[in-house]
Amino acid sequence: MTRLEEKLARIRAGQYRRSDFVIADAKDGDMGSGVTATAPHRGKDGSWSRYRTRAEFLDQIAEIVAQDVVDIMLVSASNLELLQERGVFANSRVKPAIRANDATDCWGGVRHQRYTRAPSRPHRTASLPRIMHGGLDPDPTKPVTGTDLGLYSMTFVNDVEMDLAAGEAFAAFREDAARNGFKYFLEVFNPNVDCGLDRAAAAEFVNDNILRVLGGVTKADRPQFLKIPFNGPAALEELASFDPDLVVGVLGGGAGTTRDTFELIAQTERYGGRLALFGRKINLAESQTTIVAMMRRVAEGDIAPDEAVRAYHATLKTLGITPTRSLEDDLVITEEPLKHAAQRLAA
C-alpha cells in the first residue's frame, strides 16, 4: 500500500491521527494554462526574467517527490509519462495522480483568455487506458505503468442546463473509470460566475450539490476523497461531519501570503478536513521544499501558523534567498474565509 492508502484506511476506520493529514502538491497547471504553469524562475535575490522551462519544472517535481513529505503528486498525463520514464516514482511512497479532466473554468492560466467569464463547461483531454497502461486496451490484468488515480473536477453554476451537462459528463467519466479500474478524487469548485448567491449561500449550494451528485453513486464508483474550497468553518464542519465515509479536503486557491498557506492547513485540520491539495501556494513559494516541510509540521500540530511563517523566513535567510514579502507582510492573513475563522477563534 502507498502511504496515501494507509492514511485513508485509518481515516475511514475512525483511527485518524494528525500525522494522517494528507498533503498533495498540485503540479497540473499545464492543463489549464501554458508557459506560466511552471512559475517564475527566480534568482536568490528574488528577481526573475522568465518562467521555468518544462525540464526545470520536472526537476522541481522530482525534488519534492524525493523529499518524501507530500503524499500525492498531481501532474498532467504528459508530464507523468516523462517522470515515470525517469524513474521518479520508483520505490517512492508518494502516490502519482493525474488531472483526469480539464473543464473550461480550469483554463484561467491561459494568457489573454476570456474562457472563465462564461459558466464552466465539461471537457476531458486525458485517456485513462493510455495513462494506466500506455495503450488503449483496458485489460485490468496489465501492469499499471502510469497511475490508477486521478482528479476529476466539477463546477455547479445554479443553471439547470449547465449543471445537467456537468452531471452527465461526470457519469460518463465514472463509467470510463470503472471499465479501466481507475480511481479518482472529486474536486468541486464554487460557482465560477455570478449566480445570485452570497458567500454563505454558495457554500451551502456547493455542499448540497456534492451530496446530491453522489447520492446515486454506489461504493464501487465513489471518489477516494473530496477536494473543495475552504468556505469557512461552518461549511467545512457540516460536510466533513455529515458522512464518515466521505474524506473531505481543501484546495489552495490563490498564492496568498505564507501565513495564508499555513493558516489554511491548520484551520482545515481543526474543522474536520483531512487533506490539503495546494498548487500555487507551493509552486510560487521561494523554496518549495521548505514550505512543504513547514506545511507538514503545521498539519501535525508541531508548530503554530504564525511561528511557521517566522521559521520559514529564518530558513530562507539561511539559504540566502530573498523573500517576496517582508516577514511583517507575510504574517498577515489576507484570504477572507481564513480571516473570519481566525476572528472566530480569537473571540
Residue pairs with C-beta under 8 A, 6 or more apart in sequence:
1 9
2 71
2 93
2 94
2 95
3 71
3 93
3 94
3 95
4 22
4 71
4 72
4 95
5 95
7 20
7 22
7 71
8 22
8 224
8 225
8 247
10 16
10 17
10 20
11 20
11 247
11 274
12 244
12 245
12 247
14 244
16 274
18 269
18 299
18 300
18 301
19 300
20 274
21 265
21 269
21 274
21 275
21 276
21 299
21 300
22 71
22 72
22 225
22 249
22 274
22 275
22 276
23 69
23 70
23 71
23 72
23 265
23 275
23 276
23 277
23 278
23 292
23 295
23 296
23 299
24 70
24 71
24 72
24 73
24 74
24 97
24 249
24 275
24 276
24 277
24 278
25 61
25 64
25 70
25 72
25 73
25 74
25 277
25 278
25 279
25 282
25 292
26 74
26 251
26 252
26 277
26 278
26 279
26 282
26 283
27 57
27 60
27 61
27 73
27 74
27 75
27 79
27 279
27 283
28 74
28 75
28 76
28 98
28 99
28 151
28 279
29 36
29 37
29 38
29 109
29 279
29 280
29 283
30 37
30 38
30 76
30 78
30 79
31 76
31 99
31 102
31 106
31 125
32 102
32 106
32 107
32 108
32 109
32 110
33 107
33 108
33 109
33 110
33 111
34 109
34 110
34 111
35 51
35 111
36 51
36 109
36 111
37 57
37 109
38 51
38 52
38 53
38 54
38 56
38 57
39 51
39 52
39 57
39 280
39 283
39 284
40 48
40 50
40 51
40 52
40 284
41 48
41 49
41 50
41 51
41 52
41 53
41 56
42 48
42 286
44 319
44 320
44 321
44 322
45 322
46 286
46 321
46 322
46 323
46 324
52 60
54 79
57 79
58 79
58 82
58 83
58 86
60 288
61 73
61 75
61 79
61 83
61 88
62 83
62 86
62 88
63 288
63 289
64 70
64 73
64 282
64 288
64 289
64 292
65 73
65 83
65 88
65 89
65 92
65 94
66 88
66 92
67 289
67 292
67 293
68 92
68 93
68 94
69 289
69 292
69 293
69 295
69 296
70 94
70 292
71 94
71 95
72 94
72 95
72 96
72 97
72 149
72 277
73 89
73 94
73 95
73 96
73 97
74 97
74 98
74 99
74 151
74 277
75 83
75 96
75 97
75 98
75 99
76 98
76 99
76 126
77 98
77 99
77 125
77 126
77 127
77 130
77 131
77 146
80 96
80 98
80 131
80 146
80 147
81 146
83 89
83 96
84 96
84 145
84 146
89 96
95 147
95 149
96 146
96 147
96 149
97 147
97 149
97 150
97 151
97 185
98 126
98 131
98 146
98 147
98 149
98 150
98 151
99 106
99 126
99 150
99 151
99 153
100 124
100 126
100 128
100 150
100 151
100 152
100 173
100 177
100 182
100 184
101 122
101 123
101 124
101 125
101 126
101 151
101 152
101 153
101 169
101 173
102 123
102 124
102 125
102 126
103 120
103 121
103 122
103 123
103 153
103 154
103 155
103 166
104 115
104 116
104 118
104 120
104 121
104 123
105 115
105 116
105 120
105 155
105 189
105 192
106 153
107 113
107 115
107 116
108 115
108 116
116 192
117 193
118 193
119 155
119 157
119 159
119 162
119 192
119 193
120 155
120 157
120 162
120 166
120 189
120 192
121 162
121 165
122 154
122 165
122 166
122 169
122 170
124 169
124 173
126 150
127 136
128 138
128 150
128 176
128 177
128 179
128 180
128 182
129 135
129 136
129 137
129 138
129 180
130 136
130 146
131 146
131 147
131 150
131 182
132 138
132 142
132 144
132 145
132 146
132 147
132 148
132 180
132 181
132 182
133 139
133 142
133 143
133 144
133 145
133 146
134 145
134 146
135 142
138 179
138 180
138 181
140 180
140 181
148 181
148 182
148 183
149 182
149 183
149 184
149 185
149 224
150 182
150 183
150 184
150 185
151 184
151 185
151 187
151 227
152 170
152 173
152 184
152 185
152 186
152 187
152 223
153 186
153 187
153 188
153 189
154 166
154 170
154 186
154 187
154 188
154 189
154 213
155 166
155 188
155 189
155 190
155 191
155 192
156 162
156 163
156 166
156 188
156 191
156 205
156 206
156 209
157 163
157 191
157 192
157 193
157 195
158 191
158 195
158 196
158 197
158 205
159 195
163 209
167 213
170 213
173 184
174 217
174 221
176 182
177 183
177 184
177 221
178 220
178 221
183 224
184 223
184 224
185 223
185 224
185 225
185 226
185 227
186 210
186 214
186 223
186 225
186 226
186 227
187 226
187 227
187 228
187 251
188 206
188 209
188 210
188 226
188 227
188 228
189 206
189 228
189 229
189 251
190 202
190 203
190 206
190 229
190 231
191 197
191 202
191 205
195 202
197 205
199 231
199 232
199 336
199 337
200 232
200 235
202 231
203 231
203 232
203 234
203 235
204 235
206 228
206 229
206 231
206 235
207 235
207 238
207 239
210 226
210 228
210 239
211 239
211 242
211 243
214 222
214 223
214 246
222 245
224 247
225 246
225 247
225 248
225 249
225 274
225 275
226 239
226 246
226 247
226 248
226 249
227 249
227 250
227 251
227 275
227 277
228 236
228 239
228 248
228 249
228 250
228 251
229 250
229 251
229 253
230 236
230 250
230 251
230 253
230 264
230 267
230 268
230 273
230 337
230 338
231 337
232 337
232 340
232 341
233 267
233 270
233 271
233 341
233 344
236 248
236 250
236 268
236 271
236 272
236 273
237 271
237 272
239 246
239 248
240 246
240 248
240 271
240 272
240 273
240 274
241 272
247 274
247 275
248 272
248 273
248 274
248 275
249 268
249 273
249 274
249 275
249 276
249 277
250 264
250 268
250 273
250 275
250 276
250 277
251 277
251 278
251 279
252 261
252 264
252 276
252 277
252 278
252 279
252 280
252 281
252 282
253 280
253 281
253 335
254 280
254 335
255 280
255 281
255 284
256 281
256 334
256 335
257 309
257 325
257 329
257 330
257 331
257 332
257 333
257 334
258 285
258 291
258 308
258 309
258 312
258 313
258 325
258 330
259 305
259 306
259 309
259 330
259 331
259 332
259 333
259 334
260 281
260 333
260 334
260 335
260 338
261 278
261 281
261 285
261 291
261 295
262 294
262 295
262 298
262 305
262 306
262 308
262 309
263 305
263 333
263 338
263 342
264 276
264 281
264 335
264 338
265 276
265 295
265 298
265 299
265 305
266 298
266 299
266 304
266 305
267 338
267 341
267 342
268 275
268 276
269 299
271 341
276 295
276 299
278 295
281 291
282 288
282 291
282 292
285 291
286 316
286 321
286 322
286 323
286 324
287 312
287 315
287 316
287 319
287 321
290 312
290 315
290 316
290 319
291 312
294 303
294 308
294 311
294 312
297 303
297 308
298 304
298 305
298 308
303 311
306 331
309 327
309 330
309 331
310 327
310 331
313 323
313 327
313 330
316 322
316 323
323 330
324 330
333 339
333 342
